[in-house]
Amino acid sequence: MIPQIPLKYRDAERWSFGDTESSADELAKRVMAGTKTATCSNLDDDPEPEPGEVFVVVDGRNNPVCAVQLTEVKQVPFDQVTEQHAWEEGEGDRTLAYWRKEHQRFFEEYEMFEPTMPLLLMKFRMIEKF
């Protein structure tokens, strides 16, 4: 049975982590387990999210799994992301080397990688499981 999104989150933006169905499933599980408490994105023309905003995390089939609330948002160049942030993203072996390798691969796939490209680093906390 597909979980239903509580009414209070129906208008919240959906977040999926990873770039494949299986990675989205795995990373959604890590959010639910409390292992993944951060993410990042490239800067674009969308308004920058703010602490306090709520998002619905979905798995690889777009099924809602939980709601998270942003606790911190900051801009940092790719080459200045810290080991701590890599650990909080909860991906792979959680090292900065792994984080850099996978994120560089991802951004190169979309032809937007630059070593000093600005990123939005976001920390969040899970507020409700569905």
A tleap script that builds the chain and sets N, CA, C and O, in Angstrom:
source leaprc.protein.ff14SB
mol = sequence {
  NMET ILE PRO GLN ILE PRO LEU LYS TYR ARG
  ASP ALA GLU ARG TRP SER PHE GLY ASP THR
  GLU SER SER ALA ASP GLU LEU ALA LYS ARG
  VAL MET ALA GLY THR LYS THR ALA THR CYS
  SER ASN LEU ASP ASP ASP PRO GLU PRO GLU
  PRO GLY GLU VAL PHE VAL VAL VAL ASP GLY
  ARG ASN ASN PRO VAL CYS ALA VAL GLN LEU
  THR GLU VAL LYS GLN VAL PRO PHE ASP GLN
  VAL THR GLU GLN HIE ALA TRP GLU GLU GLY
  GLU GLY ASP ARG THR LEU ALA TYR TRP ARG
  LYS GLU HIE GLN ARG PHE PHE GLU GLU TYR
  GLU MET PHE GLU PRO THR MET PRO LEU LEU
  LEU MET LYS PHE ARG MET ILE GLU LYS CPHE
}
set mol.1.N position { 0.835 -1.184 0.000 }
set mol.1.CA position { 0.000 0.000 0.000 }
set mol.1.C position { 0.880 1.248 0.000 }
set mol.1.O position { 1.836 1.335 0.770 }
set mol.2.N position { 0.564 2.196 -0.848 }
set mol.2.CA position { 1.328 3.436 -0.940 }
set mol.2.C position { 0.918 4.359 0.206 }
set mol.2.O position { -0.270 4.613 0.408 }
set mol.3.N position { 1.912 4.865 0.962 }
set mol.3.CA position { 1.572 5.774 2.059 }
set mol.3.C position { 0.902 7.041 1.533 }
set mol.3.O position { 1.229 7.535 0.454 }
set mol.4.N position { -0.017 7.538 2.301 }
set mol.4.CA position { -0.694 8.782 1.966 }
set mol.4.C position { 0.034 9.948 2.620 }
set mol.4.O position { 0.535 9.836 3.739 }
set mol.5.N position { 0.084 11.060 1.912 }
set mol.5.CA position { 0.697 12.256 2.477 }
set mol.5.C position { -0.342 12.940 3.354 }
set mol.5.O position { -1.441 13.241 2.887 }
set mol.6.N position { -0.011 13.191 4.625 }
set mol.6.CA position { -0.952 13.922 5.473 }
set mol.6.C position { -1.315 15.266 4.838 }
set mol.6.O position { -0.490 15.895 4.176 }
set mol.7.N position { -2.530 15.685 5.046 }
set mol.7.CA position { -3.057 16.904 4.446 }
set mol.7.C position { -2.134 18.097 4.663 }
set mol.7.O position { -1.967 18.918 3.761 }
set mol.8.N position { -1.534 18.205 5.842 }
set mol.8.CA position { -0.694 19.372 6.141 }
set mol.8.C position { 0.554 19.450 5.260 }
set mol.8.O position { 1.193 20.500 5.203 }
set mol.9.N position { 0.920 18.347 4.564 }
set mol.9.CA position { 2.096 18.339 3.690 }
set mol.9.C position { 1.741 18.257 2.206 }
set mol.9.O position { 2.638 18.167 1.369 }
set mol.10.N position { 0.472 18.286 1.868 }
set mol.10.CA position { 0.064 18.070 0.476 }
set mol.10.C position { 0.643 19.105 -0.488 }
set mol.10.O position { 0.877 18.790 -1.654 }
set mol.11.N position { 0.880 20.333 -0.024 }
set mol.11.CA position { 1.414 21.374 -0.902 }
set mol.11.C position { 2.933 21.473 -0.849 }
set mol.11.O position { 3.525 22.298 -1.544 }
set mol.12.N position { 3.565 20.640 -0.032 }
set mol.12.CA position { 5.026 20.690 0.095 }
set mol.12.C position { 5.688 20.135 -1.165 }
set mol.12.O position { 5.193 19.192 -1.782 }
set mol.13.N position { 6.813 20.739 -1.532 }
set mol.13.CA position { 7.590 20.246 -2.668 }
set mol.13.C position { 8.109 18.845 -2.369 }
set mol.13.O position { 8.436 18.525 -1.225 }
set mol.14.N position { 8.182 18.008 -3.410 }
set mol.14.CA position { 8.694 16.637 -3.264 }
set mol.14.C position { 10.191 16.630 -3.519 }
set mol.14.O position { 10.680 17.293 -4.434 }
set mol.15.N position { 10.911 15.878 -2.707 }
set mol.15.CA position { 12.353 15.692 -2.884 }
set mol.15.C position { 12.643 14.229 -3.105 }
set mol.15.O position { 12.131 13.368 -2.390 }
set mol.16.N position { 13.464 13.950 -4.098 }
set mol.16.CA position { 13.996 12.610 -4.310 }
set mol.16.C position { 15.507 12.748 -4.358 }
set mol.16.O position { 16.026 13.643 -5.026 }
set mol.17.N position { 16.216 11.880 -3.664 }
set mol.17.CA position { 17.673 11.938 -3.635 }
set mol.17.C position { 18.234 10.877 -4.569 }
set mol.17.O position { 17.615 9.833 -4.773 }
set mol.18.N position { 19.412 11.144 -5.137 }
set mol.18.CA position { 20.038 10.183 -6.034 }
set mol.18.C position { 19.562 10.379 -7.460 }
set mol.18.O position { 18.660 11.170 -7.731 }
set mol.19.N position { 20.191 9.637 -8.372 }
set mol.19.CA position { 19.842 9.797 -9.781 }
set mol.19.C position { 19.373 8.507 -10.445 }
set mol.19.O position { 19.299 8.418 -11.670 }
set mol.20.N position { 19.057 7.509 -9.621 }
set mol.20.CA position { 18.442 6.279 -10.128 }
set mol.20.C position { 17.341 5.865 -9.151 }
set mol.20.O position { 17.288 6.345 -8.019 }
set mol.21.N position { 16.473 4.976 -9.602 }
set mol.21.CA position { 15.408 4.495 -8.720 }
set mol.21.C position { 15.991 3.820 -7.482 }
set mol.21.O position { 15.528 4.052 -6.365 }
set mol.22.N position { 17.007 2.987 -7.684 }
set mol.22.CA position { 17.580 2.267 -6.539 }
set mol.22.C position { 18.302 3.207 -5.579 }
set mol.22.O position { 18.225 3.020 -4.365 }
set mol.23.N position { 19.004 4.219 -6.102 }
set mol.23.CA position { 19.674 5.147 -5.180 }
set mol.23.C position { 18.650 6.006 -4.444 }
set mol.23.O position { 18.847 6.330 -3.273 }
set mol.24.N position { 17.565 6.377 -5.111 }
set mol.24.CA position { 16.512 7.137 -4.433 }
set mol.24.C position { 15.891 6.314 -3.310 }
set mol.24.O position { 15.601 6.842 -2.237 }
set mol.25.N position { 15.686 5.019 -3.557 }
set mol.25.CA position { 15.154 4.134 -2.510 }
set mol.25.C position { 16.112 4.055 -1.327 }
set mol.25.O position { 15.703 4.200 -0.175 }
set mol.26.N position { 17.389 3.825 -1.620 }
set mol.26.CA position { 18.390 3.683 -0.562 }
set mol.26.C position { 18.535 4.973 0.245 }
set mol.26.O position { 18.606 4.934 1.473 }
set mol.27.N position { 18.578 6.109 -0.441 }
set mol.27.CA position { 18.761 7.373 0.273 }
set mol.27.C position { 17.515 7.753 1.070 }
set mol.27.O position { 17.630 8.355 2.137 }
set mol.28.N position { 16.336 7.414 0.575 }
set mol.28.CA position { 15.114 7.645 1.357 }
set mol.28.C position { 15.162 6.828 2.646 }
set mol.28.O position { 14.761 7.310 3.705 }
set mol.29.N position { 15.656 5.586 2.555 }
set mol.29.CA position { 15.803 4.755 3.763 }
set mol.29.C position { 16.783 5.388 4.738 }
set mol.29.O position { 16.575 5.343 5.951 }
set mol.30.N position { 17.850 5.978 4.211 }
set mol.30.CA position { 18.842 6.618 5.078 }
set mol.30.C position { 18.277 7.862 5.761 }
set mol.30.O position { 18.627 8.159 6.903 }
set mol.31.N position { 17.408 8.583 5.067 }
set mol.31.CA position { 16.727 9.713 5.715 }
set mol.31.C position { 15.870 9.186 6.860 }
set mol.31.O position { 15.897 9.722 7.968 }
set mol.32.N position { 15.110 8.132 6.581 }
set mol.32.CA position { 14.215 7.563 7.603 }
set mol.32.C position { 14.997 7.029 8.802 }
set mol.32.O position { 14.510 7.075 9.932 }
set mol.33.N position { 16.206 6.523 8.558 }
set mol.33.CA position { 17.041 5.971 9.632 }
set mol.33.C position { 17.817 7.056 10.375 }
set mol.33.O position { 18.432 6.785 11.407 }
set mol.34.N position { 17.792 8.282 9.854 }
set mol.34.CA position { 18.536 9.368 10.489 }
set mol.34.C position { 19.990 9.442 10.065 }
set mol.34.O position { 20.755 10.230 10.623 }
set mol.35.N position { 20.389 8.636 9.086 }
set mol.35.CA position { 21.765 8.643 8.588 }
set mol.35.C position { 21.999 9.801 7.632 }
set mol.35.O position { 23.076 10.398 7.634 }
set mol.36.N position { 21.007 10.123 6.821 }
set mol.36.CA position { 21.104 11.231 5.864 }
set mol.36.C position { 20.350 12.424 6.428 }
set mol.36.O position { 19.126 12.394 6.557 }
set mol.37.N position { 21.091 13.478 6.764 }
set mol.37.CA position { 20.487 14.679 7.347 }
set mol.37.C position { 20.897 15.941 6.594 }
set mol.37.O position { 20.730 17.052 7.096 }
set mol.38.N position { 21.436 15.763 5.386 }
set mol.38.CA position { 21.869 16.911 4.585 }
set mol.38.C position { 21.817 16.544 3.113 }
set mol.38.O position { 21.784 15.371 2.742 }
set mol.39.N position { 21.811 17.582 2.286 }
set mol.39.CA position { 21.851 17.416 0.841 }
set mol.39.C position { 22.459 18.670 0.241 }
set mol.39.O position { 22.786 19.615 0.959 }
set mol.40.N position { 22.608 18.678 -1.063 }
set mol.40.CA position { 23.091 19.878 -1.743 }
set mol.40.C position { 22.445 19.960 -3.112 }
set mol.40.O position { 21.907 18.979 -3.626 }
set mol.41.N position { 22.508 21.144 -3.690 }
set mol.41.CA position { 22.051 21.321 -5.068 }
set mol.41.C position { 22.840 22.461 -5.686 }
set mol.41.O position { 23.434 23.284 -4.990 }
set mol.42.N position { 22.829 22.488 -7.014 }
set mol.42.CA position { 23.449 23.614 -7.694 }
set mol.42.C position { 22.540 24.824 -7.548 }
set mol.42.O position { 21.337 24.690 -7.323 }
set mol.43.N position { 23.124 25.997 -7.679 }
set mol.43.CA position { 22.312 27.212 -7.659 }
set mol.43.C position { 21.607 27.338 -9.003 }
set mol.43.O position { 22.209 27.121 -10.055 }
set mol.44.N position { 20.344 27.685 -8.956 }
set mol.44.CA position { 19.597 27.906 -10.187 }
set mol.44.C position { 18.725 29.137 -10.001 }
set mol.44.O position { 18.922 29.909 -9.063 }
set mol.45.N position { 17.777 29.316 -10.881 }
set mol.45.CA position { 16.937 30.510 -10.817 }
set mol.45.C position { 15.783 30.392 -9.834 }
set mol.45.O position { 15.060 31.362 -9.609 }
set mol.46.N position { 15.601 29.206 -9.244 }
set mol.46.CA position { 14.529 29.038 -8.265 }
set mol.46.C position { 14.861 29.813 -6.997 }
set mol.46.O position { 16.035 30.016 -6.688 }
set mol.47.N position { 13.848 30.245 -6.263 }
set mol.47.CA position { 14.122 30.910 -4.985 }
set mol.47.C position { 14.873 29.962 -4.048 }
set mol.47.O position { 14.598 28.763 -4.004 }
set mol.48.N position { 15.810 30.517 -3.313 }
set mol.48.CA position { 16.584 29.708 -2.370 }
set mol.48.C position { 15.687 29.276 -1.216 }
set mol.48.O position { 14.995 30.107 -0.627 }
set mol.49.N position { 15.690 27.981 -0.885 }
set mol.49.CA position { 14.872 27.544 0.253 }
set mol.49.C position { 15.401 28.145 1.552 }
set mol.49.O position { 16.558 28.558 1.633 }
set mol.50.N position { 14.550 28.186 2.552 }
set mol.50.CA position { 14.918 28.797 3.828 }
set mol.50.C position { 14.702 27.818 4.968 }
set mol.50.O position { 13.837 26.945 4.890 }
set mol.51.N position { 15.497 27.964 6.037 }
set mol.51.CA position { 15.255 27.130 7.219 }
set mol.51.C position { 13.794 27.233 7.646 }
set mol.51.O position { 13.196 28.308 7.614 }
set mol.52.N position { 13.240 26.107 8.040 }
set mol.52.CA position { 11.835 26.044 8.434 }
set mol.52.C position { 10.944 25.473 7.347 }
set mol.52.O position { 9.866 24.956 7.641 }
set mol.53.N position { 11.380 25.559 6.083 }
set mol.53.CA position { 10.573 24.999 5.000 }
set mol.53.C position { 10.505 23.483 5.127 }
set mol.53.O position { 11.448 22.840 5.589 }
set mol.54.N position { 9.374 22.928 4.710 }
set mol.54.CA position { 9.126 21.488 4.809 }
set mol.54.C position { 9.045 20.893 3.405 }
set mol.54.O position { 8.470 21.488 2.494 }
set mol.55.N position { 9.633 19.708 3.252 }
set mol.55.CA position { 9.630 18.973 1.990 }
set mol.55.C position { 9.204 17.537 2.255 }
set mol.55.O position { 9.432 17.002 3.340 }
set mol.56.N position { 8.585 16.920 1.258 }
set mol.56.CA position { 8.206 15.511 1.344 }
set mol.56.C position { 9.249 14.703 0.581 }
set mol.56.O position { 9.479 14.946 -0.604 }
set mol.57.N position { 9.876 13.753 1.249 }
set mol.57.CA position { 10.858 12.873 0.616 }
set mol.57.C position { 10.113 11.708 -0.028 }
set mol.57.O position { 9.250 11.083 0.589 }
set mol.58.N position { 10.468 11.429 -1.289 }
set mol.58.CA position { 9.850 10.318 -2.012 }
set mol.58.C position { 10.921 9.295 -2.383 }
set mol.58.O position { 12.102 9.622 -2.493 }
set mol.59.N position { 10.485 8.053 -2.572 }
set mol.59.CA position { 11.416 6.993 -2.971 }
set mol.59.C position { 11.559 6.981 -4.494 }
set mol.59.O position { 11.102 7.899 -5.174 }
set mol.60.N position { 12.191 5.946 -5.014 }
set mol.60.CA position { 12.455 5.862 -6.442 }
set mol.60.C position { 11.234 5.693 -7.321 }
set mol.60.O position { 11.329 5.860 -8.536 }
set mol.61.N position { 10.094 5.369 -6.745 }
set mol.61.CA position { 8.840 5.241 -7.496 }
set mol.61.C position { 7.901 6.406 -7.186 }
set mol.61.O position { 6.707 6.358 -7.482 }
set mol.62.N position { 8.468 7.453 -6.584 }
set mol.62.CA position { 7.735 8.676 -6.239 }
set mol.62.C position { 6.712 8.466 -5.129 }
set mol.62.O position { 5.766 9.243 -4.998 }
set mol.63.N position { 6.899 7.413 -4.328 }
set mol.63.CA position { 6.032 7.191 -3.171 }
set mol.63.C position { 6.539 8.027 -1.996 }
set mol.63.O position { 7.736 8.011 -1.708 }
set mol.64.N position { 5.664 8.748 -1.318 }
set mol.64.CA position { 6.099 9.559 -0.179 }
set mol.64.C position { 6.522 8.676 0.997 }
set mol.64.O position { 5.853 7.692 1.313 }
set mol.65.N position { 7.633 9.035 1.639 }
set mol.65.CA position { 8.100 8.244 2.782 }
set mol.65.C position { 8.149 9.043 4.077 }
set mol.65.O position { 7.939 8.483 5.153 }
set mol.66.N position { 8.424 10.353 3.992 }
set mol.66.CA position { 8.497 11.158 5.214 }
set mol.66.C position { 8.512 12.640 4.856 }
set mol.66.O position { 8.629 13.020 3.691 }
set mol.67.N position { 8.390 13.457 5.886 }
set mol.67.CA position { 8.530 14.905 5.740 }
set mol.67.C position { 9.788 15.333 6.478 }
set mol.67.O position { 10.090 14.833 7.562 }
set mol.68.N position { 10.523 16.275 5.870 }
set mol.68.CA position { 11.710 16.839 6.504 }
set mol.68.C position { 11.565 18.352 6.557 }
set mol.68.O position { 10.864 18.960 5.748 }
set mol.69.N position { 12.249 18.944 7.535 }
set mol.69.CA position { 12.239 20.396 7.684 }
set mol.69.C position { 13.673 20.902 7.612 }
set mol.69.O position { 14.558 20.382 8.292 }
set mol.70.N position { 13.897 21.918 6.784 }
set mol.70.CA position { 15.233 22.496 6.680 }
set mol.70.C position { 15.617 23.179 7.984 }
set mol.70.O position { 14.814 23.883 8.596 }
set mol.71.N position { 16.859 22.957 8.395 }
set mol.71.CA position { 17.374 23.605 9.605 }
set mol.71.C position { 18.492 24.588 9.280 }
set mol.71.O position { 18.771 25.493 10.066 }
set mol.72.N position { 19.134 24.414 8.122 }
set mol.72.CA position { 20.234 25.305 7.734 }
set mol.72.C position { 20.390 25.280 6.226 }
set mol.72.O position { 20.286 24.225 5.600 }
set mol.73.N position { 20.640 26.449 5.643 }
set mol.73.CA position { 20.899 26.571 4.209 }
set mol.73.C position { 22.050 27.551 4.040 }
set mol.73.O position { 22.013 28.656 4.582 }
set mol.74.N position { 23.077 27.147 3.286 }
set mol.74.CA position { 24.181 28.076 3.025 }
set mol.74.C position { 24.791 27.786 1.664 }
set mol.74.O position { 24.712 26.667 1.157 }
set mol.75.N position { 25.401 28.815 1.078 }
set mol.75.CA position { 26.089 28.677 -0.197 }
set mol.75.C position { 27.564 28.412 0.062 }
set mol.75.O position { 28.204 29.112 0.847 }
set mol.76.N position { 28.099 27.389 -0.607 }
set mol.76.CA position { 29.502 27.010 -0.456 }
set mol.76.C position { 30.013 26.544 -1.821 }
set mol.76.O position { 29.306 25.813 -2.516 }
set mol.77.N position { 31.228 26.951 -2.226 }
set mol.77.CA position { 31.787 26.424 -3.468 }
set mol.77.C position { 32.036 24.915 -3.359 }
set mol.77.O position { 32.347 24.406 -2.282 }
set mol.78.N position { 31.898 24.214 -4.476 }
set mol.78.CA position { 32.086 22.760 -4.507 }
set mol.78.C position { 33.379 22.353 -3.813 }
set mol.78.O position { 33.387 21.430 -2.998 }
set mol.79.N position { 34.476 23.044 -4.138 }
set mol.79.CA position { 35.781 22.644 -3.606 }
set mol.79.C position { 35.994 23.017 -2.138 }
set mol.79.O position { 37.065 22.769 -1.584 }
set mol.80.N position { 34.978 23.613 -1.505 }
set mol.80.CA position { 35.093 23.948 -0.086 }
set mol.80.C position { 34.091 23.178 0.788 }
set mol.80.O position { 33.951 23.461 1.978 }
set mol.81.N position { 33.406 22.217 0.193 }
set mol.81.CA position { 32.517 21.356 0.979 }
set mol.81.C position { 33.383 20.568 1.960 }
set mol.81.O position { 34.462 20.094 1.603 }
set mol.82.N position { 32.910 20.431 3.183 }
set mol.82.CA position { 33.705 19.813 4.246 }
set mol.82.C position { 33.414 18.326 4.423 }
set mol.82.O position { 32.401 17.803 3.958 }
set mol.83.N position { 34.332 17.675 5.105 }
set mol.83.CA position { 34.160 16.266 5.476 }
set mol.83.C position { 32.873 16.104 6.298 }
set mol.83.O position { 32.151 15.120 6.139 }
set mol.84.N position { 32.593 17.074 7.176 }
set mol.84.CA position { 31.387 17.017 8.011 }
set mol.84.C position { 30.125 16.993 7.149 }
set mol.84.O position { 29.209 16.210 7.400 }
set mol.85.N position { 30.085 17.857 6.130 }
set mol.85.CA position { 28.901 17.866 5.268 }
set mol.85.C position { 28.771 16.537 4.523 }
set mol.85.O position { 27.676 15.983 4.420 }
set mol.86.N position { 29.883 16.032 4.007 }
set mol.86.CA position { 29.850 14.736 3.305 }
set mol.86.C position { 29.304 13.655 4.229 }
set mol.86.O position { 28.500 12.827 3.801 }
set mol.87.N position { 29.724 13.651 5.476 }
set mol.87.CA position { 29.244 12.675 6.461 }
set mol.87.C position { 27.733 12.819 6.653 }
set mol.87.O position { 27.007 11.825 6.674 }
set mol.88.N position { 27.264 14.064 6.793 }
set mol.88.CA position { 25.838 14.310 7.028 }
set mol.88.C position { 24.978 13.951 5.816 }
set mol.88.O position { 23.806 13.611 5.974 }
set mol.89.N position { 25.542 14.021 4.611 }
set mol.89.CA position { 24.773 13.596 3.429 }
set mol.89.C position { 24.515 12.096 3.453 }
set mol.89.O position { 23.572 11.619 2.822 }
set mol.90.N position { 25.349 11.346 4.180 }
set mol.90.CA position { 25.066 9.931 4.424 }
set mol.90.C position { 25.155 9.016 3.223 }
set mol.90.O position { 24.521 7.961 3.209 }
set mol.91.N position { 25.923 9.390 2.216 }
set mol.91.CA position { 25.992 8.590 0.993 }
set mol.91.C position { 27.280 7.779 0.931 }
set mol.91.O position { 28.319 8.215 1.428 }
set mol.92.N position { 27.210 6.593 0.318 }
set mol.92.CA position { 28.394 5.753 0.146 }
set mol.92.C position { 29.076 5.480 1.472 }
set mol.92.O position { 28.428 5.112 2.451 }
set mol.93.N position { 30.409 5.664 1.497 }
set mol.93.CA position { 31.147 5.436 2.745 }
set mol.93.C position { 31.215 6.695 3.610 }
set mol.93.O position { 31.900 6.716 4.633 }
set mol.94.N position { 30.506 7.736 3.198 }
set mol.94.CA position { 30.341 8.987 3.934 }
set mol.94.C position { 31.608 9.835 4.000 }
set mol.94.O position { 31.680 10.766 4.802 }
set mol.95.N position { 32.609 9.533 3.173 }
set mol.95.CA position { 33.834 10.331 3.165 }
set mol.95.C position { 33.714 11.484 2.172 }
set mol.95.O position { 32.880 11.461 1.267 }
set mol.96.N position { 34.564 12.490 2.359 }
set mol.96.CA position { 34.601 13.613 1.432 }
set mol.96.C position { 35.064 13.153 0.046 }
set mol.96.O position { 34.565 13.645 -0.966 }
set mol.97.N position { 36.003 12.224 -0.008 }
set mol.97.CA position { 36.481 11.718 -1.303 }
set mol.97.C position { 35.329 11.087 -2.088 }
set mol.97.O position { 35.179 11.339 -3.284 }
set mol.98.N position { 34.520 10.271 -1.420 }
set mol.98.CA position { 33.370 9.648 -2.089 }
set mol.98.C position { 32.385 10.727 -2.529 }
set mol.98.O position { 31.902 10.707 -3.661 }
set mol.99.N position { 32.092 11.661 -1.640 }
set mol.99.CA position { 31.143 12.732 -1.944 }
set mol.99.C position { 31.596 13.493 -3.189 }
set mol.99.O position { 30.810 13.706 -4.112 }
set mol.100.N position { 32.869 13.904 -3.210 }
set mol.100.CA position { 33.374 14.682 -4.349 }
set mol.100.C position { 33.290 13.884 -5.650 }
set mol.100.O position { 32.858 14.409 -6.676 }
set mol.101.N position { 33.699 12.627 -5.605 }
set mol.101.CA position { 33.672 11.781 -6.808 }
set mol.101.C position { 32.254 11.660 -7.358 }
set mol.101.O position { 32.034 11.872 -8.550 }
set mol.102.N position { 31.300 11.324 -6.512 }
set mol.102.CA position { 29.922 11.109 -6.966 }
set mol.102.C position { 29.238 12.403 -7.385 }
set mol.102.O position { 28.493 12.416 -8.365 }
set mol.103.N position { 29.476 13.484 -6.662 }
set mol.103.CA position { 28.833 14.743 -7.033 }
set mol.103.C position { 29.464 15.340 -8.287 }
set mol.103.O position { 28.764 15.940 -9.102 }
set mol.104.N position { 30.769 15.185 -8.450 }
set mol.104.CA position { 31.392 15.642 -9.691 }
set mol.104.C position { 30.822 14.857 -10.868 }
set mol.104.O position { 30.486 15.445 -11.896 }
set mol.105.N position { 30.707 13.535 -10.732 }
set mol.105.CA position { 30.123 12.704 -11.787 }
set mol.105.C position { 28.715 13.186 -12.136 }
set mol.105.O position { 28.372 13.327 -13.310 }
set mol.106.N position { 27.908 13.437 -11.111 }
set mol.106.CA position { 26.532 13.877 -11.325 }
set mol.106.C position { 26.496 15.212 -12.073 }
set mol.106.O position { 25.785 15.346 -13.069 }
set mol.107.N position { 27.257 16.197 -11.597 }
set mol.107.CA position { 27.219 17.516 -12.234 }
set mol.107.C position { 27.831 17.488 -13.636 }
set mol.107.O position { 27.381 18.224 -14.515 }
set mol.108.N position { 28.847 16.654 -13.861 }
set mol.108.CA position { 29.408 16.521 -15.209 }
set mol.108.C position { 28.393 15.920 -16.170 }
set mol.108.O position { 28.356 16.281 -17.346 }
set mol.109.N position { 27.575 15.011 -15.675 }
set mol.109.CA position { 26.537 14.397 -16.509 }
set mol.109.C position { 25.604 15.459 -17.082 }
set mol.109.O position { 25.094 15.310 -18.193 }
set mol.110.N position { 25.384 16.518 -16.329 }
set mol.110.CA position { 24.511 17.612 -16.772 }
set mol.110.C position { 25.316 18.797 -17.302 }
set mol.110.O position { 24.779 19.889 -17.487 }
set mol.111.N position { 26.617 18.568 -17.544 }
set mol.111.CA position { 27.513 19.573 -18.117 }
set mol.111.C position { 27.504 20.880 -17.341 }
set mol.111.O position { 27.468 21.963 -17.924 }
set mol.112.N position { 27.538 20.763 -16.019 }
set mol.112.CA position { 27.546 21.981 -15.211 }
set mol.112.C position { 28.646 21.985 -14.156 }
set mol.112.O position { 28.669 22.871 -13.301 }
set mol.113.N position { 29.563 21.012 -14.198 }
set mol.113.CA position { 30.581 20.952 -13.152 }
set mol.113.C position { 31.672 21.992 -13.342 }
set mol.113.O position { 32.203 22.174 -14.438 }
set mol.114.N position { 31.990 22.661 -12.257 }
set mol.114.CA position { 33.149 23.539 -12.122 }
set mol.114.C position { 33.658 23.313 -10.709 }
set mol.114.O position { 32.852 23.238 -9.782 }
set mol.115.N position { 34.975 23.200 -10.507 }
set mol.115.CA position { 35.484 22.955 -9.152 }
set mol.115.C position { 35.053 24.008 -8.129 }
set mol.115.O position { 34.943 23.718 -6.938 }
set mol.116.N position { 34.812 25.226 -8.604 }
set mol.116.CA position { 34.416 26.296 -7.677 }
set mol.116.C position { 32.935 26.649 -7.799 }
set mol.116.O position { 32.498 27.682 -7.291 }
set mol.117.N position { 32.168 25.795 -8.469 }
set mol.117.CA position { 30.742 26.103 -8.656 }
set mol.117.C position { 30.049 26.270 -7.302 }
set mol.117.O position { 30.299 25.491 -6.382 }
set mol.118.N position { 29.187 27.269 -7.172 }
set mol.118.CA position { 28.480 27.447 -5.906 }
set mol.118.C position { 27.390 26.395 -5.735 }
set mol.118.O position { 26.650 26.084 -6.667 }
set mol.119.N position { 27.312 25.864 -4.540 }
set mol.119.CA position { 26.285 24.890 -4.183 }
set mol.119.C position { 25.464 25.422 -3.025 }
set mol.119.O position { 25.941 26.229 -2.226 }
set mol.120.N position { 24.233 24.964 -2.944 }
set mol.120.CA position { 23.417 25.188 -1.755 }
set mol.120.C position { 23.548 23.952 -0.889 }
set mol.120.O position { 23.144 22.862 -1.295 }
set mol.121.N position { 24.107 24.110 0.293 }
set mol.121.CA position { 24.188 23.009 1.245 }
set mol.121.C position { 23.021 23.154 2.200 }
set mol.121.O position { 22.810 24.218 2.781 }
set mol.122.N position { 22.268 22.085 2.359 }
set mol.122.CA position { 21.066 22.134 3.188 }
set mol.122.C position { 21.090 21.017 4.218 }
set mol.122.O position { 21.343 19.857 3.896 }
set mol.123.N position { 20.820 21.392 5.462 }
set mol.123.CA position { 20.655 20.410 6.528 }
set mol.123.C position { 19.174 20.339 6.855 }
set mol.123.O position { 18.450 21.329 6.745 }
set mol.124.N position { 18.738 19.159 7.256 }
set mol.124.CA position { 17.321 18.976 7.566 }
set mol.124.C position { 17.155 17.958 8.678 }
set mol.124.O position { 18.077 17.222 9.029 }
set mol.125.N position { 15.950 17.945 9.216 }
set mol.125.CA position { 15.593 16.924 10.210 }
set mol.125.C position { 14.272 16.307 9.773 }
set mol.125.O position { 13.389 16.984 9.246 }
set mol.126.N position { 14.161 15.010 10.005 }
set mol.126.CA position { 12.910 14.338 9.683 }
set mol.126.C position { 11.880 14.725 10.738 }
set mol.126.O position { 12.166 14.684 11.935 }
set mol.127.N position { 10.689 15.098 10.297 }
set mol.127.CA position { 9.655 15.494 11.256 }
set mol.127.C position { 8.476 14.525 11.299 }
set mol.127.O position { 7.717 14.518 12.269 }
set mol.128.N position { 8.315 13.705 10.254 }
set mol.128.CA position { 7.220 12.725 10.297 }
set mol.128.C position { 7.442 11.631 9.262 }
set mol.128.O position { 7.758 11.914 8.106 }
set mol.129.N position { 7.275 10.373 9.685 }
set mol.129.CA position { 7.293 9.231 8.764 }
set mol.129.C position { 5.866 8.960 8.315 }
set mol.129.O position { 4.919 9.150 9.078 }
set mol.130.N position { 5.720 8.517 7.075 }
set mol.130.CA position { 4.386 8.199 6.554 }
set mol.130.C position { 4.180 6.696 6.534 }
set mol.130.O position { 3.118 6.224 6.128 }
savepdb mol mol.pdb
quit
